[in-house]
Amino acid sequence: AFVWDSKCGPGYQRSMLIGIVAIVMNAQCALGRLCSLHNKLLLEENRQLETAELAELKEGNREHVRETARLEGITFNAGLERRRGFGYLY
């Protein structure tokens, strides 16, 4: 109350409104930064999962995918897409 002019008193509704607006804006900024950080973490996790999948495919599972695709009557690329594992949505 000592920060505001006495003409704003005695109820100080304007100063209370300014304080509430400032708190809401600060909360929105903090939530935006938190969501942005979470999005970046999920993107990095997806990259790591994809790298692990590609490494696993290079270890000799390529022929297994090719044979499975042939038995299912689909192309090799479609078999690779079906084999893709879990990925985070962001």
C-alpha positions in Angstrom: 0.0 0.0 0.0 2.9 2.3 0.6 4.0 2.0 -3.1 0.8 3.4 -4.5 -0.5 7.0 -4.4 -3.1 7.8 -1.8 -5.5 8.7 -4.5 -5.7 5.0 -5.4 -6.9 4.2 -1.9 -8.6 3.3 0.3 -9.6 0.1 -1.6 -6.6 -0.1 -3.8 -8.6 -2.1 -6.4 -6.4 -0.9 -9.2 -3.2 -1.9 -7.5 -4.6 -5.3 -6.7 -5.6 -5.8 -10.4 -2.1 -4.8 -11.5 -0.7 -7.3 -9.1 -3.0 -10.1 -10.3 -2.3 -9.3 -14.0 1.5 -9.4 -13.2 1.2 -12.8 -11.5 -0.9 -14.3 -14.4 1.6 -13.0 -17.0 4.5 -14.4 -15.0 2.8 -17.8 -14.7 2.1 -17.9 -18.4 5.8 -17.1 -19.2 7.0 -19.8 -16.8 4.6 -22.4 -18.2 5.7 -21.5 -21.7 9.3 -22.1 -20.9 8.5 -25.3 -19.1 6.5 -26.6 -22.1 9.4 -25.6 -24.4 11.9 -27.4 -22.3 9.7 -30.5 -22.2 9.3 -30.4 -26.0 13.1 -30.2 -26.4 13.6 -33.2 -24.1 11.1 -35.3 -26.0 12.7 -34.4 -29.3 16.1 -35.5 -27.9 14.6 -38.7 -26.6 13.1 -39.5 -30.0 16.4 -38.9 -31.7 18.1 -41.3 -29.2 15.4 -44.0 -29.8 15.7 -43.6 -33.6 19.5 -44.0 -33.4 19.1 -47.1 -31.3 16.7 -48.6 -33.8 19.0 -47.9 -36.7 21.9 -49.5 -34.9 19.8 -52.5 -34.1 18.8 -52.8 -37.8 22.4 -52.7 -38.9 23.3 -55.6 -36.6 21.7 -58.1 -39.0 18.0 -57.8 -38.5 17.7 -56.4 -42.0 17.2 -59.8 -43.5 14.6 -60.6 -40.8 12.6 -57.5 -41.8 13.0 -58.3 -45.5 11.6 -61.9 -44.9 8.8 -60.7 -42.7 7.8 -58.1 -45.3 7.8 -60.7 -48.0 5.6 -63.0 -46.0 3.2 -60.2 -45.2 3.1 -59.1 -48.8 4.4 -55.6 -48.2 7.5 -53.8 -49.4 10.7 -53.7 -47.4 10.2 -50.0 -46.6 6.7 -50.6 -45.3 8.2 -53.4 -43.2 10.7 -50.9 -41.8 7.9 -48.5 -40.9 5.9 -51.2 -39.2 9.0 -52.2 -37.2 9.5 -48.7 -35.9 9.2 -48.6 -32.2 7.9 -46.2 -29.7 8.1 -42.5 -30.2 7.1 -39.6 -28.0 4.5 -37.2 -29.3 5.3 -33.6 -28.8 
